[in-house]
């Protein structure tokens, strides 16, 4: 096979792509990164403000959880539909409209004075936000020349990977200094600038094919399946999973409607979701790898802030500062790897990234309750480097074989399944943390007995300490036992997180043998090489 035939420019539209995007490619990149960054930060920034929202709106924990759950469900439903909606409305019009909808909903979220109103506007915000990430990828792929696909994905990855890191820090600062509505108001100027830039510089693809019919049945099945599955993943732990009839019912409903959706979309002439793009080997293998990466990535992103704030007693702002060097490392790594992806075999870069990420997870598994902020520095630096090395080449590899009219569908499905993989990872990790903590608490408690002189000595010391503060002997003894129980629980929690990071390490290492399913990508423009 000659080098000439090894290169497969998506849709053979390189000249058209260059005419309609390359002259303003960095302006377009800035605009779409702003849009994607807005969506990604919003997904993480809200969690910091939930306690303040509960007090302000008079909601309990289960009720306020719908502020996050509603947004996630709406955005995940929209993700795989972005290709269809872009063809129906025009990609540029749909992209700008989604940003405007997201920005407008952000204002009304901040202005909400009741829980019901806030949840309604969060749902609407999710409808707008679901398009921002997937359409951004498609626009970037078309705006940059094929040989710079890795650079395009590196720029996109800066927003996607750095956003969740700065989200909690920004959220903590805004909540403490301005109030929770400002976590939504901050989107308004960013949204306006992004919409104006995209309206000025982004163009619709020349080969756009407007759908002649709307697949209402497929859209309905998608909404039902995503709602059911996402609800199970978000609330399963809280409702003891399959001990709950509601969880059993929704699991069955999600599975049945999901199977029905795939069958419907593969047999209709005008599908809302074109699953046929998965016929490309790179697409389905890359999507599968994206699910695996999502499980490990989201699991660690979820547990790190919880561990730091819950076990190490850091504030949200302190947590953000500790995480910041890792975010910088991610940015630098993506900038470098974006160039390397255009020259080297993507499988080697993903393998290197997986090994570095796994090393970071192992180092985090050694963290104890006595660890300080400096103990997180190098593990988080390595984690950031590993993320950059995995995200850019994997995304480029997945979408590289798609033709121009398939890019939106492919990006939508890739992000959809990666998001589901992340939700699954978070649900599993949350369950394991709870179960491991209970298990290790029981094991540690077996050693705190009247036959253990060290335990008796510790109780006696704590009792004397309480008595020195004015408590009588009986009360001081009870307080000592309570303190010891709390210390056992805290230690059990630290051990639980240690096991979680070991599991994360192995889940990322699974990526390496799976890369054998992908053929070698060639030389300089390997991001667009066909597989052997």
LUMMAR-12496 format. One line per field, with one value per residue (C-alpha): residue number from 1; residue in three letters; x, y, z. Coordinates in pm, whole numbers. Last residue first. Layout:
<recs>
i NUM_...
aa Ala_...
c1 X_...
c2 Y_...
c3 Z_...
</recs>
This chain:
<recs>
i 532_531_530_529_528_527_526_525_524_523_522_521_520_519_518_517_516_515_514_513_512_511_510_509_508_507_506_505_504_503_502_501_500_499_498_497_496_495_494_493_492_491_490_489_488_487_486_485_484_483_482_481_480_479_478_477_476_475_474_473_472_471_470_469_468_467_466_465_464_463_462_461_460_459_458_457_456_455_454_453_452_451_450_449_448_447_446_445_444_443_442_441_440_439_438_437_436_435_434_433_432_431_430_429_428_427_426_425_424_423_422_421_420_419_418_417_416_415_414_413_412_411_410_409_408_407_406_405_404_403_402_401_400_399_398_397_396_395_394_393_392_391_390_389_388_387_386_385_384_383_382_381_380_379_378_377_376_375_374_373_372_371_370_369_368_367_366_365_364_363_362_361_360_359_358_357_356_355_354_353_352_351_350_349_348_347_346_345_344_343_342_341_340_339_338_337_336_335_334_333_332_331_330_329_328_327_326_325_324_323_322_321_320_319_318_317_316_315_314_313_312_311_310_309_308_307_306_305_304_303_302_301_300_299_298_297_296_295_294_293_292_291_290_289_288_287_286_285_284_283_282_281_280_279_278_277_276_275_274_273_272_271_270_269_268_267_266_265_264_263_262_261_260_259_258_257_256_255_254_253_252_251_250_249_248_247_246_245_244_243_242_241_240_239_238_237_236_235_234_233_232_231_230_229_228_227_226_225_224_223_222_221_220_219_218_217_216_215_214_213_212_211_210_209_208_207_206_205_204_203_202_201_200_199_198_197_196_195_194_193_192_191_190_189_188_187_186_185_184_183_182_181_180_179_178_177_176_175_174_173_172_171_170_169_168_167_166_165_164_163_162_161_160_159_158_157_156_155_154_153_152_151_150_149_148_147_146_145_144_143_142_141_140_139_138_137_136_135_134_133_132_131_130_129_128_127_126_125_124_123_122_121_120_119_118_117_116_115_114_113_112_111_110_109_108_107_106_105_104_103_102_101_100_99_98_97_96_95_94_93_92_91_90_89_88_87_86_85_84_83_82_81_80_79_78_77_76_75_74_73_72_71_70_69_68_67_66_65_64_63_62_61_60_59_58_57_56_55_54_53_52_51_50_49_48_47_46_45_44_43_42_41_40_39_38_37_36_35_34_33_32_31_30_29_28_27_26_25_24_23_22_21_20_19_18_17_16_15_14_13_12_11_10_9_8_7_6_5_4_3_2_1
aa Unk_Unk_Unk_Unk_Unk_Unk_Unk_Unk_Unk_Unk_Unk_Unk_Unk_Unk_Unk_Unk_Unk_Unk_Unk_Unk_Unk_Unk_Unk_Unk_Unk_Unk_Unk_Unk_Unk_Unk_Unk_Unk_Unk_Unk_Unk_Unk_Unk_Unk_Unk_Unk_Unk_Unk_Unk_Unk_Unk_Unk_Unk_Unk_Unk_Unk_Unk_Unk_Unk_Unk_Unk_Unk_Unk_Unk_Unk_Unk_Unk_Unk_Unk_Unk_Unk_Unk_Unk_Unk_Unk_Unk_Unk_Unk_Unk_Unk_Unk_Unk_Unk_Unk_Unk_Unk_Unk_Unk_Unk_Unk_Unk_Unk_Unk_Unk_Unk_Unk_Unk_Unk_Unk_Unk_Unk_Unk_Unk_Unk_Unk_Unk_Unk_Unk_Unk_Unk_Unk_Unk_Unk_Unk_Unk_Unk_Unk_Unk_Unk_Unk_Unk_Unk_Unk_Unk_Unk_Unk_Unk_Unk_Unk_Unk_Unk_Unk_Unk_Unk_Unk_Unk_Unk_Unk_Unk_Unk_Unk_Unk_Unk_Unk_Unk_Unk_Unk_Unk_Unk_Unk_Unk_Unk_Unk_Unk_Unk_Unk_Unk_Unk_Unk_Unk_Unk_Unk_Unk_Unk_Unk_Unk_Unk_Unk_Unk_Unk_Unk_Unk_Unk_Unk_Unk_Unk_Unk_Unk_Unk_Unk_Unk_Unk_Unk_Unk_Unk_Unk_Unk_Unk_Unk_Unk_Unk_Unk_Unk_Unk_Unk_Unk_Unk_Unk_Unk_Unk_Unk_Unk_Unk_Unk_Unk_Unk_Unk_Unk_Unk_Unk_Unk_Unk_Unk_Unk_Unk_Unk_Unk_Unk_Unk_Unk_Unk_Unk_Unk_Unk_Unk_Unk_Unk_Unk_Unk_Unk_Unk_Unk_Unk_Unk_Unk_Unk_Unk_Unk_Unk_Unk_Unk_Unk_Unk_Unk_Unk_Unk_Unk_Unk_Unk_Unk_Unk_Unk_Unk_Unk_Unk_Unk_Unk_Unk_Unk_Unk_Unk_Unk_Unk_Unk_Unk_Unk_Unk_Unk_Unk_Unk_Unk_Unk_Unk_Unk_Unk_Unk_Unk_Unk_Unk_Unk_Unk_Unk_Unk_Unk_Unk_Unk_Unk_Unk_Unk_Unk_Unk_Unk_Unk_Unk_Unk_Unk_Unk_Unk_Unk_Unk_Unk_Unk_Unk_Unk_Unk_Unk_Unk_Unk_Unk_Unk_Unk_Unk_Unk_Unk_Unk_Unk_Unk_Unk_Unk_Unk_Unk_Unk_Unk_Unk_Unk_Unk_Unk_Unk_Unk_Unk_Unk_Unk_Unk_Unk_Unk_Unk_Unk_Unk_Unk_Unk_Unk_Unk_Unk_Unk_Unk_Unk_Unk_Unk_Unk_Unk_Unk_Unk_Unk_Unk_Unk_Unk_Unk_Unk_Unk_Unk_Unk_Unk_Unk_Unk_Unk_Unk_Unk_Unk_Unk_Unk_Unk_Unk_Unk_Unk_Unk_Unk_Unk_Unk_Unk_Unk_Unk_Unk_Unk_Unk_Unk_Unk_Unk_Unk_Unk_Unk_Unk_Unk_Unk_Unk_Unk_Unk_Unk_Unk_Unk_Unk_Unk_Unk_Unk_Unk_Unk_Unk_Unk_Unk_Unk_Unk_Unk_Unk_Unk_Unk_Unk_Unk_Unk_Unk_Unk_Unk_Unk_Unk_Unk_Unk_Unk_Unk_Unk_Unk_Unk_Unk_Unk_Unk_Unk_Unk_Unk_Unk_Unk_Unk_Unk_Unk_Unk_Unk_Unk_Unk_Unk_Unk_Unk_Unk_Unk_Unk_Unk_Unk_Unk_Unk_Unk_Unk_Unk_Unk_Unk_Unk_Unk_Unk_Unk_Unk_Unk_Unk_Unk_Unk_Unk_Unk_Unk_Unk_Unk_Unk_Unk_Unk_Unk_Unk_Unk_Unk_Unk_Unk_Unk_Unk_Unk_Unk_Unk_Unk_Unk_Unk_Unk_Unk_Unk_Unk_Unk_Unk_Unk_Unk_Unk_Unk_Unk_Unk_Unk_Unk_Unk_Unk_Unk_Unk_Unk_Unk_Unk_Unk_Unk_Unk_Unk_Unk_Unk_Unk_Unk_Unk_Unk_Unk_Unk_Unk_Unk_Unk_Unk_Unk_Unk_Unk_Unk_Unk_Unk_Unk_Unk_Unk_Unk_Unk
c1 -411_-601_-649_-443_-613_-453_-142_-63_309_359_87_-172_-126_-440_-683_-799_-452_-547_-762_-443_-347_-685_-716_-437_-693_-925_-626_-517_-874_-904_-583_-727_-1042_-839_-666_-1005_-1127_-813_-878_-1243_-1141_-909_-1189_-1427_-1171_-1112_-1487_-1514_-1225_-1391_-1720_-1542_-1367_-1695_-1851_-1555_-1570_-1942_-1881_-1579_-1737_-1656_-1469_-1210_-953_-1215_-1221_-843_-846_-1098_-891_-585_-783_-936_-592_-444_-734_-685_-312_-376_-606_-808_-1083_-1139_-1052_-894_-1224_-1312_-1045_-1212_-1561_-1445_-1271_-1600_-1807_-1551_-1524_-1901_-1940_-1639_-1751_-2096_-1956_-1702_-1971_-2194_-1901_-1781_-2129_-2168_-1826_-1911_-2239_-2046_-1800_-2096_-2255_-1924_-1843_-2202_-2217_-1870_-1967_-2301_-2142_-1855_-2063_-2132_-1759_-1655_-1544_-1210_-1041_-1314_-1188_-816_-846_-1035_-785_-483_-599_-741_-470_-150_-327_-471_-132_34_-240_-220_157_122_-152_69_359_177_-52_200_265_-94_-37_-70_-156_-482_-276_-189_-38_-329_-248_88_-88_-329_-37_140_-181_-199_163_99_-226_-55_226_-22_-232_80_192_-156_-164_126_339_342_5_-42_294_169_-141_78_271_-30_-219_65_93_-278_-286_15_-162_-466_-244_-89_-444_-567_-415_-551_-897_-895_-797_-1092_-1335_-1207_-973_-1075_-843_-1116_-1419_-1266_-969_-1148_-1456_-1238_-1038_-1329_-1524_-1228_-1088_-1410_-1460_-1124_-1136_-1489_-1448_-1131_-1321_-1607_-1359_-1190_-1526_-1580_-1234_-1304_-1640_-1502_-1170_-1351_-1592_-1929_-1997_-2115_-2415_-2552_-2704_-2912_-3231_-3274_-3431_-3453_-3550_-3406_-3084_-3240_-3536_-3328_-3086_-3374_-3560_-3250_-3223_-3596_-3568_-3250_-3378_-3716_-3553_-3320_-3610_-3817_-3532_-3445_-3811_-3836_-3544_-3323_-3166_-2962_-2965_-3174_-2891_-2649_-2896_-2970_-2736_-2676_-3042_-3154_-2908_-3038_-3406_-3369_-3135_-3371_-3687_-3530_-3374_-3700_-3882_-3617_-3637_-4015_-4012_-3776_-3822_-3847_-3673_-3347_-3134_-2816_-2518_-2240_-2103_-2055_-2212_-1979_-1816_-1657_-1908_-2185_-1918_-1756_-2087_-2206_-1876_-1875_-2237_-2184_-1875_-2058_-2356_-2182_-2077_-2446_-2483_-2218_-2327_-2662_-2469_-2360_-2093_-1791_-1826_-2036_-1816_-1491_-1618_-1752_-1426_-1231_-1486_-1484_-1107_-1047_-1361_-1272_-910_-1002_-1274_-1141_-785_-914_-1051_-711_-552_-823_-737_-363_-421_-623_-339_-262_-632_-641_-828_-1180_-1359_-1223_-1282_-1648_-1708_-1546_-1741_-2065_-2010_-1918_-2176_-2470_-2570_-2543_-2854_-3079_-2901_-2986_-3350_-3334_-3154_-3430_-3695_-3485_-3447_-3819_-3913_-3661_-3796_-3645_-3479_-3275_-2951_-3125_-3296_-2960_-2811_-3118_-3041_-2679_-2765_-3034_-2794_-2522_-2767_-2890_-2533_-2465_-2800_-2762_-2406_-2497_-2803_-3147_-3214_-2853_-2741_-3040_-2952_-2583_-2664_-2903_-2640_-2568_-2927_-3027_-2698_-2764_-3117_-3015_-2713_-2911_-3189_-2941_-2752_-3047_-3227_-2991_-3162_-3470_-3285_-3068_-3355_-3483_-3563_-3452_-3179_-3065_-3057_-2901_-2617_-2549_-2567_-2311_-2003_-2195_-2289_-1931_-1887_-2130_-2111_-1737_-1791_-2060_-1877_-1551_-1722_-1846_-1516_-1332_-1565_-1483_-1109_-1086_-1284_-1038_-755_-903_-977_-803_-848_-1227_-1418_-1147_-933_-1231_-1328_-976_-960_-1298_-1206_-1496_-1256_-903_-786_-409_-277_-336_-63_175_154_0
c2 -220_74_389_693_1012_1066_909_1213_1203_830_573_449_91_-119_-87_-395_-413_-92_-308_-450_-98_37_-221_-25_248_13_-132_207_303_-16_79_427_278_59_368_539_258_275_647_575_307_557_812_548_440_802_860_548_671_1009_845_615_915_1105_814_801_1178_1154_881_1056_1403_1655_1977_2012_1809_1533_1518_1478_1217_1017_1048_910_625_534_526_314_71_40_-17_-278_-484_-729_-475_-457_-224_-477_-596_-234_-217_-500_-351_-8_-182_-333_-19_194_-63_-67_310_362_72_223_565_397_201_506_728_469_424_800_817_535_709_1029_841_680_1015_1183_924_915_1291_1311_1040_1196_1539_1399_1186_1456_1529_1167_970_791_1033_1045_774_828_1200_1138_874_1084_1388_1221_970_1179_1475_1258_1102_1442_1555_1235_1270_1625_1505_1229_1478_1743_1536_1480_1855_1915_1714_1347_1244_1072_859_872_549_491_832_696_402_635_846_534_434_778_740_391_502_805_594_349_634_783_450_379_720_624_935_1256_1433_1296_1448_1801_1753_1569_1887_2115_1838_1781_2151_2180_1860_1974_2304_2110_1895_2209_2338_2037_2157_2508_2369_2167_2476_2666_2384_2371_2094_1863_1574_1311_1492_1783_1599_1268_1429_1645_1337_1092_1242_1324_977_800_1034_941_568_509_763_591_262_433_613_281_147_464_430_68_164_461_310_13_224_48_267_539_313_412_715_872_1050_773_842_514_314_-29_55_341_131_-167_55_239_-80_-216_108_105_-245_-173_155_6_-294_-65_168_-118_-258_89_152_-186_-95_-370_-360_-50_46_361_612_398_370_743_879_554_451_799_797_463_558_908_782_500_713_1004_774_584_913_1039_710_727_1092_1023_1348_1326_1471_1525_1813_1687_1914_1860_2215_2201_2503_2791_2923_3270_3543_3345_3148_3466_3624_3309_3268_3634_3616_3283_3407_3723_3520_3217_3410_3459_3086_3047_3398_3275_3095_3408_3672_3607_3256_3116_3278_3153_2799_2782_2902_2643_2368_2444_2487_2113_2018_2276_2170_1845_1957_2307_2206_1903_2125_2279_1934_1805_2073_2010_1639_1715_1925_1697_1699_2080_2254_2398_2069_1888_2197_2221_1851_1877_2189_2024_1752_1976_2249_2035_1897_2242_2381_2096_2098_2467_2382_2114_2358_2610_2365_2263_2628_2696_2395_2487_2838_3185_3150_3450_3252_2976_3244_3387_3045_2957_3254_3146_2783_2888_3137_2872_2621_2873_2948_2578_2509_2801_2699_2331_2393_2331_1973_1871_2011_1852_1510_1538_1676_1394_1176_1456_1576_1298_1340_1713_1665_1386_1578_1898_1717_1523_1835_2049_1721_1665_1959_1745_1444_1665_1868_2196_2529_2741_2940_2664_2395_2635_2708_2334_2282_2551_2330_2080_2354_2414_2064_2046_2423_2395_2147_2349_2682_2515_2370_2713_2886_2606_2659_3028_2993_2721_2934_3220_2970_2830_3161_3097_2721_2725_2740_2733_2473_2247_2271_2180_1886_1743_1382_1289_1259_1266_907_880_533_561_817_638_333_0
c3 784_918_718_798_907_1245_1107_905_969_980_943_1185_1296_1324_1610_1801_1958_2141_2371_2524_2643_2750_3029_3204_3276_3468_3653_3790_3877_4084_4268_4321_4472_4709_4849_4873_5098_5315_5370_5458_5709_5873_5901_6041_6300_6399_6439_6657_6870_6914_7015_7261_7416_7438_7623_7865_7921_7997_8257_8412_8438_8163_8251_7972_8165_8181_7799_7783_8056_7855_7537_7716_7870_7535_7371_7650_7630_7253_7296_7569_7343_7549_7619_7244_6957_6720_6576_6504_6234_6044_6086_5966_5676_5555_5610_5426_5147_5102_5088_4861_4640_4586_4496_4264_4080_4031_3928_3674_3527_3491_3323_3084_3005_2931_2709_2531_2454_2372_2104_1978_1931_1775_1526_1436_1394_1187_950_690_662_621_924_929_1172_1437_1672_1612_1684_2007_2118_2013_2217_2527_2611_2614_2770_3046_3118_3159_3397_3604_3622_3759_3995_4136_4159_4361_4582_4862_4873_4992_5308_5391_5749_5648_5410_5038_4899_4658_4508_4390_4225_4045_3920_3789_3609_3444_3328_3187_3018_2863_2722_2572_2428_2268_2124_1982_1813_1586_1543_1336_1366_1717_1815_1758_1972_2221_2299_2349_2526_2772_2850_2921_3128_3329_3400_3521_3743_3891_3971_4171_4500_4440_4366_4685_4884_4733_4809_5167_5282_5566_5468_5476_5335_5143_4995_4948_4790_4563_4449_4421_4131_3906_3978_3879_3584_3434_3500_3369_3088_2967_2938_2752_2526_2444_2327_2124_1972_1875_1723_1530_1425_1274_1076_1099_1403_1165_1108_1447_1273_1546_1432_1176_834_644_952_1034_1217_1415_1529_1638_1832_2000_2088_2259_2457_2536_2680_2877_3020_3113_3283_3479_3559_3700_3910_4042_4137_4305_4531_4670_4327_4401_4768_4704_4752_4549_4262_4246_3975_3785_3798_3696_3406_3282_3302_3156_2882_2782_2781_2591_2331_2277_2221_1977_1783_1760_1652_1362_1173_795_488_673_536_370_435_180_195_572_747_819_1139_1144_1231_1401_1590_1717_1821_2000_2189_2304_2425_2601_2787_2897_3027_3180_3493_3576_3650_3923_4018_4151_4435_4623_4557_4780_4921_4635_4371_4524_4579_4224_4074_4272_4199_3823_3783_3762_3569_3301_3248_3075_2833_2776_2700_2509_2234_2173_2174_1939_1684_1718_1657_1344_1202_903_815_778_1062_1030_962_1268_1481_1377_1450_1793_1887_1774_2035_2328_2287_2179_2518_2673_2507_2620_2957_3006_2943_3213_3443_3375_3495_3798_3904_3864_4076_4346_4388_4363_4023_3898_3871_3675_3461_3357_3286_3076_2850_2814_2735_2485_2321_2300_2154_1898_1786_1735_1566_1327_1241_1200_984_1133_1020_955_1291_1464_1321_1412_1757_1843_2015_2266_2327_2567_2758_2801_2938_3179_3309_3369_3553_3770_3884_3998_4069_4365_4539_4605_4745_4969_5116_4977_5145_4848_5024_5257_4990_4738_4979_5020_4639_4554_4520_4306_4059_3943_3804_3509_3456_3400_3117_2941_2955_2853_2544_2435_2512_2329_2032_2012_2066_1801_1556_1608_1562_1241_1074_739_787_794_469_205_390_446_82_-27_220_118_45_276_567_425_386_364_302_-71_-114_119_-102_0
</recs>
